[in-house]
Amino acid sequence: MQRDQYKSAIEREQEVLDSITSFRDVYGYSPSYAQLAKLMGLSKARIAQIIDSLIIKRLVAKDGNKARTLQVLCK
């Protein structure tokens, strides 16, 4: 099995933060959950869990249920 399958939750969260930041830098708007899932090789449900965890930790914010409003609060 690959090492990627055994990444810790903190490593996954950091990858999501980095991916959101990079995507916003390149395109000027936030990625969708589907884009993050494809980019990271995870399911949309897993991305949603990670984003929810980051929101609870106040590392990411989003504007209600609107699409593409993810903002990284820490740098």
N, CA and C atoms as a LAMMPS dump frame, in Angstrom:
ITEM: TIMESTEP
0
ITEM: NUMBER OF ATOMS
225
ITEM: BOX BOUNDS ff ff ff
-5.0000000000000000e+02 5.0000000000000000e+02
-5.0000000000000000e+02 5.0000000000000000e+02
-5.0000000000000000e+02 5.0000000000000000e+02
ITEM: ATOMS id mol type element x y z
1 1 1 N 0.836 -1.19 0
2 1 2 C 0 0 0
3 1 3 C 0.879 1.25 0
4 2 1 N 0.327 2.325 -0.518
5 2 2 C 1.079 3.564 -0.627
6 2 3 C 1.064 4.335 0.679
7 3 1 N 2.11 5.098 0.885
8 3 2 C 2.246 5.941 2.074
9 3 3 C 1.088 6.939 2.171
10 4 1 N 0.598 7.457 1.024
11 4 2 C -0.471 8.453 1.009
12 4 3 C -1.726 7.982 1.733
13 5 1 N -1.963 6.688 1.734
14 5 2 C -3.158 6.161 2.371
15 5 3 C -3.094 6.28 3.885
16 6 1 N -1.913 6.513 4.413
17 6 2 C -1.732 6.553 5.861
18 6 3 C -1.39 7.934 6.393
19 7 1 N -1.695 8.955 5.646
20 7 2 C -1.421 10.314 6.108
21 7 3 C -2.305 10.644 7.3
22 8 1 N -1.751 11.414 8.217
23 8 2 C -2.519 11.826 9.391
24 8 3 C -3.54 12.886 9.002
25 9 1 N -4.493 13.089 9.881
26 9 2 C -5.528 14.101 9.648
27 9 3 C -4.891 15.477 9.501
28 10 1 N -3.88 15.758 10.279
29 10 2 C -3.221 17.068 10.22
30 10 3 C -2.51 17.247 8.885
31 11 1 N -1.88 16.186 8.379
32 11 2 C -1.226 16.271 7.071
33 11 3 C -2.253 16.521 5.971
34 12 1 N -3.391 15.835 6.036
35 12 2 C -4.459 16.029 5.037
36 12 3 C -4.993 17.456 5.119
37 13 1 N -5.218 17.947 6.334
38 13 2 C -5.727 19.309 6.5
39 13 3 C -4.755 20.319 5.899
40 14 1 N -3.464 20.12 6.131
41 14 2 C -2.471 21.04 5.584
42 14 3 C -2.473 20.997 4.063
43 15 1 N -2.622 19.808 3.495
44 15 2 C -2.688 19.681 2.041
45 15 3 C -3.904 20.408 1.474
46 16 1 N -5.025 20.32 2.158
47 16 2 C -6.232 21.012 1.709
48 16 3 C -6.021 22.527 1.784
49 17 1 N -5.462 23.003 2.885
50 17 2 C -5.171 24.433 3.011
51 17 3 C -4.252 24.906 1.88
52 18 1 N -3.203 24.145 1.627
53 18 2 C -2.26 24.508 0.557
54 18 3 C -2.94 24.489 -0.811
55 19 1 N -3.804 23.499 -1.023
56 19 2 C -4.5 23.384 -2.304
57 19 3 C -5.459 24.544 -2.528
58 20 1 N -6.179 24.936 -1.488
59 20 2 C -7.101 26.07 -1.601
60 20 3 C -6.318 27.337 -1.92
61 21 1 N -5.242 27.557 -1.183
62 21 2 C -4.422 28.754 -1.384
63 21 3 C -3.842 28.795 -2.792
64 22 1 N -3.276 27.687 -3.241
65 22 2 C -2.679 27.627 -4.581
66 22 3 C -3.724 27.866 -5.667
67 23 1 N -4.877 27.225 -5.523
68 23 2 C -5.948 27.372 -6.511
69 23 3 C -6.404 28.828 -6.583
70 24 1 N -6.6 29.452 -5.413
71 24 2 C -7.035 30.857 -5.383
72 24 3 C -5.987 31.769 -6.02
73 25 1 N -4.711 31.479 -5.776
74 25 2 C -3.632 32.286 -6.362
75 25 3 C -3.643 32.208 -7.889
76 26 1 N -3.897 31.022 -8.407
77 26 2 C -3.867 30.812 -9.858
78 26 3 C -5.126 31.327 -10.536
79 27 1 N -6.301 30.982 -9.987
80 27 2 C -7.569 31.261 -10.671
81 27 3 C -8.335 32.468 -10.139
82 28 1 N -7.995 32.941 -8.955
83 28 2 C -8.668 34.109 -8.403
84 28 3 C -9.969 33.799 -7.683
85 29 1 N -10.31 32.536 -7.55
86 29 2 C -11.493 32.12 -6.797
87 29 3 C -11.22 30.75 -6.183
88 30 1 N -12.048 30.351 -5.252
89 30 2 C -11.847 29.096 -4.534
90 30 3 C -12.252 27.886 -5.364
91 31 1 N -11.609 26.749 -5.101
92 31 2 C -12.006 25.522 -5.795
93 31 3 C -13.311 24.98 -5.216
94 32 1 N -14.017 24.224 -6.027
95 32 2 C -15.195 23.522 -5.523
96 32 3 C -14.722 22.283 -4.769
97 33 1 N -15.622 21.686 -4.006
98 33 2 C -15.28 20.447 -3.309
99 33 3 C -14.904 19.367 -4.322
100 34 1 N -15.601 19.334 -5.453
101 34 2 C -15.307 18.339 -6.489
102 34 3 C -13.901 18.543 -7.053
103 35 1 N -13.513 19.792 -7.261
104 35 2 C -12.172 20.061 -7.773
105 35 3 C -11.109 19.666 -6.753
106 36 1 N -11.342 19.991 -5.488
107 36 2 C -10.4 19.585 -4.446
108 36 3 C -10.299 18.065 -4.369
109 37 1 N -11.441 17.394 -4.442
110 37 2 C -11.459 15.934 -4.372
111 37 3 C -10.641 15.333 -5.513
112 38 1 N -10.839 15.832 -6.712
113 38 2 C -10.105 15.317 -7.874
114 38 3 C -8.615 15.611 -7.745
115 39 1 N -8.295 16.817 -7.323
116 39 2 C -6.914 17.24 -7.169
117 39 3 C -6.169 16.383 -6.149
118 40 1 N -6.848 16.017 -5.072
119 40 2 C -6.209 15.295 -3.981
120 40 3 C -6.442 13.792 -4.006
121 41 1 N -7.292 13.33 -4.912
122 41 2 C -7.557 11.9 -4.985
123 41 3 C -8.408 11.385 -3.842
124 42 1 N -9.292 12.237 -3.338
125 42 2 C -10.19 11.878 -2.244
126 42 3 C -11.632 12.029 -2.707
127 43 1 N -12.563 11.545 -1.904
128 43 2 C -13.98 11.72 -2.224
129 43 3 C -14.44 13.112 -1.805
130 44 1 N -15.535 13.571 -2.411
131 44 2 C -16.106 14.862 -2.01
132 44 3 C -16.545 14.823 -0.552
133 45 1 N -17.033 13.683 -0.104
134 45 2 C -17.461 13.55 1.291
135 45 3 C -16.276 13.733 2.236
136 46 1 N -15.132 13.16 1.871
137 46 2 C -13.933 13.301 2.714
138 46 3 C -13.448 14.751 2.7
139 47 1 N -13.493 15.396 1.559
140 47 2 C -13.12 16.811 1.483
141 47 3 C -14.035 17.631 2.381
142 48 1 N -15.335 17.352 2.356
143 48 2 C -16.295 18.074 3.196
144 48 3 C -15.965 17.879 4.674
145 49 1 N -15.586 16.673 5.061
146 49 2 C -15.208 16.412 6.457
147 49 3 C -13.982 17.226 6.844
148 50 1 N -12.993 17.254 5.968
149 50 2 C -11.768 17.996 6.253
150 50 3 C -12.061 19.489 6.338
151 51 1 N -12.861 20.01 5.406
152 51 2 C -13.22 21.435 5.426
153 51 3 C -13.979 21.766 6.707
154 52 1 N -14.927 20.922 7.098
155 52 2 C -15.675 21.152 8.341
156 52 3 C -14.729 21.214 9.534
157 53 1 N -13.754 20.337 9.571
158 53 2 C -12.764 20.335 10.645
159 53 3 C -11.953 21.632 10.639
160 54 1 N -11.568 22.088 9.455
161 54 2 C -10.804 23.332 9.347
162 54 3 C -11.637 24.54 9.751
163 55 1 N -12.93 24.502 9.472
164 55 2 C -13.822 25.595 9.877
165 55 3 C -13.936 25.63 11.4
166 56 1 N -14.099 24.476 12.01
167 56 2 C -14.174 24.394 13.472
168 56 3 C -12.894 24.938 14.11
169 57 1 N -11.758 24.656 13.498
170 57 2 C -10.464 25.129 14.005
171 57 3 C -10.191 26.58 13.627
172 58 1 N -11.123 27.196 12.9
173 58 2 C -11.02 28.582 12.442
174 58 3 C -9.793 28.827 11.563
175 59 1 N -9.492 27.836 10.729
176 59 2 C -8.413 27.977 9.765
177 59 3 C -8.947 28.297 8.378
178 60 1 N -10.249 28.014 8.179
179 60 2 C -10.928 28.277 6.91
180 60 3 C -12.298 28.852 7.222
181 61 1 N -12.746 29.753 6.366
182 61 2 C -14.099 30.299 6.492
183 61 3 C -14.797 30.158 5.145
184 62 1 N -16.125 30.064 5.192
185 62 2 C -16.907 30.069 3.959
186 62 3 C -18.184 30.848 4.212
187 63 1 N -18.753 31.373 3.146
188 63 2 C -19.941 32.202 3.221
189 63 3 C -21.18 31.329 3.078
190 64 1 N -21.68 30.846 4.192
191 64 2 C -22.889 30.028 4.197
192 64 3 C -22.786 28.833 3.274
193 65 1 N -23.824 28.615 2.489
194 65 2 C -23.846 27.493 1.555
195 65 3 C -23.5 27.908 0.13
196 66 1 N -22.924 29.082 -0.013
197 66 2 C -22.543 29.551 -1.345
198 66 3 C -21.318 28.795 -1.853
199 67 1 N -21.289 28.567 -3.144
200 67 2 C -20.172 27.865 -3.769
201 67 3 C -18.947 28.765 -3.891
202 68 1 N -17.802 28.16 -3.831
203 68 2 C -16.516 28.815 -4.089
204 68 3 C -16.242 30.021 -3.192
205 69 1 N -16.571 29.908 -1.918
206 69 2 C -16.324 31.013 -0.998
207 69 3 C -15.31 30.656 0.084
208 70 1 N -14.57 29.557 -0.084
209 70 2 C -13.597 29.158 0.916
210 70 3 C -12.46 30.181 0.989
211 71 1 N -12.121 30.556 2.217
212 71 2 C -11.011 31.46 2.432
213 71 3 C -10.137 30.895 3.529
214 72 1 N -8.837 30.821 3.27
215 72 2 C -7.888 30.379 4.278
216 72 3 C -7.621 31.565 5.196
217 73 1 N -7.796 31.351 6.502
218 73 2 C -7.637 32.431 7.465
219 73 3 C -6.233 32.508 8.048
220 74 1 N -5.473 31.456 7.887
221 74 2 C -4.095 31.446 8.394
222 74 3 C -3.142 31.338 7.214
223 75 1 N -1.949 31.828 7.383
224 75 2 C -0.947 31.714 6.306
225 75 3 C 0.351 31.274 6.887
